[in-house]
Every structure is written in structure tokens, then in C-alpha cells.
Amino acid sequence: MKSVGLFEAKTRLSAICDAVARTGRAVRITRRGRPWVVIAPCLDDAPRQSVWARRREFERAHGPLDEDFELPVRKLDRRTWRNPLR
């Protein structure tokens, strides 16, 4: 198992996670030279579907999606809202 220091793991977390997901091999994170945590791949048995395949399944089960819809009106709560420019 590959070991990576905590500082390097913080700066390269995305790359480390990508490598773990791609290769399927776990990576040990060390803190001051001692093993701390392990980043391991998720073992998901279900095959992943594209978003378009999932949409087709949804439309088959529930009918076609209506693209025209109105967003709810957002009300500004003056008690909790703060202007970031002031």
C-alpha cells in the first residue's frame, strides 16, 4: 500500500482520490510518519448509468418531463440577509 504524508495529501487530495478510484488500490495517509487513515475505493457492485439513461428510465416510469416550469419566488429575509459589499 502506498503511503502519503498528510501535507501532500491535503495539497493533492483530488489527484490521490482519482488514482485510488482508477487503480482500485488504497492509499495510507500518515501523520508525522505514523499511519493515520486509509483512502480506499468504494466497492459498488451496481453498474453506473449515464444521466441520460437514468432520465430515459424516469420518463418511462413517470411520463415525459415538462421543460417549462416556473421557479418559486424567493423572498428576501431582511433580518438574516447581509449585504457583502458594505
Protein Blocks (a to p, Z undefined) as FASTA:
>chain_A
ZZddfklmmmmmmmmmmmmmmnopacdddeehiafbdcdddddfbdcddfklmmmmmmmm
nopadfbdcdddddddfklpccfkZZ
